[in-house]
Amino acid sequence: MELALTILVGIGLAAACGFRVFVPFLVISIASLSGHLELAPGFEWIGTYYALTAFAVATVLEIVAYYVPWLDNLMDSIATPAAIIAGTMITAAVIGDMSPFLRWSLAVIAGVGVAGAVQGTTVALRGASTATTGGLANPVVSSGELAGSVVTSILAVVLPIVSVALLALMSFGGVRKFRVARARARAARCP
């Protein structure tokens, strides 16, 4: 059961990396230093005060960058591959009791799949916001992404089952909205 929970923690944290790259690392650094999370062998460095300081500075810089009008779209270009790498790494950091091959295989699946899907969704949302509002609504999008990353990161560490269940519900809702929008677009094209 403990292994299943650590996998859920990794999936939740990978999703949080899709919203913001450094917030989940800051959260697990705090959780590790406070004794609430045990990191996998080789990733103990995340639970040091030096790493905590680095993640805190990187988190603040990332948050600020997403509120600068032209920089937010540039950050999305950089954040997409970074989120996938971060999601892979953070998943491997929390899954401990298994062979390295299996741990990294699961980490790649979570990092590429979950973090990539969330990041792709946020990029599409920011693009739509920029196209429809000229970027005026992008700070609202940035605030939502930040809230999503913080809440998902904390829930992944504290209540991993709830975090993955919420992610599944959000995914289901997103797919449903996409299908409805696609059906409306088809209906509008065919008189």
C-alpha positions as CSV (number, residue, x, y, z in Angstrom):
1,M,0.0,0.0,0.0
2,E,2.8,2.4,0.8
3,L,4.3,1.9,-2.7
4,A,1.0,2.8,-4.3
5,L,0.8,5.9,-2.2
6,T,4.3,7.1,-3.2
7,I,3.4,6.5,-6.8
8,L,0.3,8.7,-6.3
9,V,2.4,11.3,-4.6
10,G,4.7,11.3,-7.6
11,I,1.8,11.6,-10.1
12,G,0.3,14.5,-8.1
13,L,3.7,16.3,-8.0
14,A,4.3,15.7,-11.7
15,A,1.0,17.4,-12.4
16,A,1.9,20.3,-10.2
17,C,5.1,20.7,-12.2
18,G,2.9,21.2,-15.3
19,F,1.4,24.3,-13.6
20,R,4.7,25.7,-12.2
21,V,8.1,24.0,-12.4
22,F,9.6,25.0,-9.0
23,V,6.6,25.1,-6.6
24,P,6.5,21.3,-6.2
25,F,10.2,21.1,-5.5
26,L,9.8,23.8,-2.8
27,V,6.9,21.9,-1.3
28,I,8.8,18.6,-1.1
29,S,11.9,20.3,0.2
30,I,9.9,21.7,3.0
31,A,8.1,18.4,3.6
32,S,11.4,16.6,3.7
33,L,13.0,19.0,6.1
34,S,10.0,18.8,8.4
35,G,10.1,15.0,8.3
36,H,6.8,14.6,6.5
37,L,8.3,13.1,3.3
38,E,11.1,10.6,2.8
39,L,13.0,11.1,-0.4
40,A,14.4,8.3,-2.6
41,P,18.1,7.4,-2.4
42,G,20.1,9.8,-4.4
43,F,17.6,12.6,-3.9
44,E,18.2,13.5,-0.3
45,W,19.8,16.8,-1.5
46,I,16.3,18.1,-2.2
47,G,15.7,18.1,1.6
48,T,18.7,20.4,2.4
49,Y,18.5,24.0,3.4
50,Y,20.7,25.0,0.4
51,A,18.1,23.3,-1.9
52,L,15.2,24.9,0.0
53,T,16.8,28.4,-0.5
54,A,17.4,27.7,-4.2
55,F,13.9,26.4,-4.8
56,A,12.4,29.4,-2.9
57,V,14.3,31.9,-5.0
58,A,13.5,30.0,-8.3
59,T,9.8,29.9,-7.3
60,V,9.6,33.6,-6.7
61,L,11.4,34.4,-10.0
62,E,9.1,32.0,-11.9
63,I,6.0,33.5,-10.3
64,V,7.1,37.1,-11.1
65,A,8.0,36.2,-14.7
66,Y,4.5,34.9,-15.4
67,Y,3.0,38.3,-14.5
68,V,5.2,40.2,-17.0
69,P,3.0,40.6,-20.2
70,W,5.4,39.4,-22.9
71,L,7.6,37.2,-20.7
72,D,4.7,34.9,-19.7
73,N,4.4,33.5,-23.3
74,L,8.2,33.1,-23.5
75,M,8.2,31.3,-20.2
76,D,5.7,28.8,-21.6
77,S,8.2,28.0,-24.3
78,I,10.9,27.3,-21.7
79,A,8.6,25.7,-19.2
80,T,7.2,23.0,-21.5
81,P,10.4,20.9,-21.7
82,A,11.3,22.0,-18.1
83,A,8.0,20.7,-16.7
84,I,8.5,17.3,-18.4
85,I,12.0,17.0,-17.0
86,A,10.9,18.3,-13.6
87,G,7.9,16.0,-13.5
88,T,10.1,13.0,-14.3
89,M,12.7,14.0,-11.7
90,I,10.2,14.8,-8.9
91,T,8.4,11.5,-9.4
92,A,11.7,9.6,-9.2
93,A,12.6,11.6,-6.0
94,V,9.5,10.4,-4.1
95,I,9.3,6.7,-5.2
96,G,11.9,4.9,-3.1
97,D,11.3,1.2,-2.5
98,M,11.6,-0.3,-5.9
99,S,14.3,-1.2,-8.5
100,P,15.9,1.9,-10.2
101,F,14.7,0.7,-13.6
102,L,11.0,0.5,-12.5
103,R,11.3,3.8,-10.6
104,W,12.6,5.6,-13.6
105,S,10.2,3.9,-15.9
106,L,7.3,5.1,-13.8
107,A,8.9,8.5,-13.4
108,V,9.2,9.0,-17.2
109,I,5.5,7.9,-17.6
110,A,4.4,10.4,-15.0
111,G,6.8,13.2,-16.1
112,V,6.1,13.0,-19.8
113,G,2.5,12.0,-19.5
114,V,1.1,13.9,-16.6
115,A,3.3,17.0,-16.4
116,G,3.3,17.3,-20.2
117,A,-0.5,17.1,-20.4
118,V,-1.0,19.7,-17.7
119,Q,1.7,22.0,-19.2
120,G,0.2,21.6,-22.6
121,T,-3.2,22.6,-21.3
122,T,-1.9,25.7,-19.6
123,V,0.0,26.7,-22.8
124,A,-3.2,26.3,-24.8
125,L,-5.2,28.3,-22.1
126,R,-2.6,31.1,-22.1
127,G,-2.6,31.2,-25.9
128,A,-6.4,31.5,-26.0
129,S,-6.2,34.2,-23.3
130,T,-3.6,36.1,-25.3
131,A,-5.5,35.8,-28.5
132,T,-8.9,36.8,-27.1
133,T,-7.9,39.5,-24.6
134,G,-4.6,40.7,-26.0
135,G,-3.0,39.3,-22.9
136,L,-5.1,41.4,-20.4
137,A,-6.5,38.2,-18.8
138,N,-3.1,36.5,-18.6
139,P,-2.5,37.5,-15.0
140,V,-5.7,35.8,-14.1
141,V,-4.5,32.7,-15.9
142,S,-1.1,33.0,-14.1
143,S,-2.9,33.2,-10.7
144,G,-5.0,30.1,-11.5
145,E,-1.9,28.2,-12.5
146,L,0.0,29.2,-9.4
147,A,-3.0,28.2,-7.2
148,G,-3.2,24.9,-9.0
149,S,0.4,24.2,-8.5
150,V,0.4,25.1,-4.8
151,V,-2.8,23.2,-4.0
152,T,-1.8,20.1,-6.1
153,S,1.6,20.0,-4.5
154,I,0.4,20.2,-1.0
155,L,-2.5,17.7,-1.6
156,A,0.0,15.3,-3.3
157,V,2.1,15.2,-0.2
158,V,-0.7,15.3,2.4
159,L,-3.6,13.5,0.7
160,P,-2.2,11.8,-2.4
161,I,-5.4,9.9,-3.2
162,V,-7.5,13.1,-3.1
163,S,-5.0,14.9,-5.3
164,V,-5.0,12.2,-8.0
165,A,-8.8,12.0,-7.8
166,L,-9.1,15.7,-8.3
167,L,-6.7,15.6,-11.2
168,A,-8.8,12.8,-12.8
169,L,-12.0,14.9,-12.3
170,M,-10.4,17.9,-13.9
171,S,-9.1,15.8,-16.8
172,F,-12.6,14.4,-17.3
173,G,-14.1,17.8,-17.2
174,G,-11.5,19.2,-19.6
175,V,-12.1,16.4,-22.1
176,R,-15.8,16.9,-21.9
177,K,-15.6,20.6,-22.5
178,F,-13.3,20.0,-25.4
179,R,-15.8,17.5,-27.0
180,V,-18.7,20.0,-26.5
181,A,-16.7,22.8,-28.0
182,R,-15.6,20.6,-31.0
183,A,-19.3,19.5,-31.5
184,R,-20.4,23.1,-31.5
185,A,-17.7,24.1,-34.0
186,R,-18.8,21.2,-36.3
187,A,-22.4,22.3,-36.0
188,A,-21.6,25.8,-36.8
189,R,-19.7,24.8,-40.0
190,C,-22.5,22.5,-41.2
191,P,-25.8,24.4,-41.7
